Amino acid sequence: MTFVVFLRERKLGAGQLVDASRQLFDQVGEAGHLAHCPADHVPPGLPIYEGLVIGWTAYTHIPSRTRRVQFLQALRERARSGSPVLLSFFTRRAGSLDDKTVYRMARFCQFLLRTRKEPVEIGDGLSYARYVHAFTRDELEEELHAAGLRVAEYTDSEEWGYAMGVAD
């Protein structure tokens, strides 16, 4: 069994978390089955994953639909047929005036400052000085389908949600 830890690179924490994870896996007899890879990337190889868990700190912080779908597609290529993919994310409701206002302001700033080549999307925002994207149900399901995953379960609240995709 192989465990892959997807971490956003930060000045502190990534190496310490990987080291702590290795120690935990050593204690339960699963030494040598932990792989660290850069944020938003999937290690190449054969389809060996029997299940995948992608948390808020991985998926919600990937900018642009294109990059998120590419990430899911790469995971799908490594997953065995029938493997579940649990995806956690932040939610939003469609048609929010706040979301539209933030989107328009971000587009204006992007134009004015000539920053970031990737397009700004409704649902993009900042939280604790980090990029985040919040999803509507339709957006999340479209990204899973675009990556070749069938949506088997979807649950959300006012702030967070999870979906279970299946690699067919």
ABEGO torsion letter per residue (X at the ends): XBBBBBBBBBABGAAAAAAAAAAAAAAAGABGABBBBBBGBBBBEBBABABBBBBAAAAAABBEAAAAAAAAAAAAAABBBGBBBBBBBBBBBBGBAAAAAAAAAAAAAAAAAGBEABBBBBGBBBBGGBBBBBBBAAAAAAAAAAAGBBBABBBBBAABBBBBBBBX
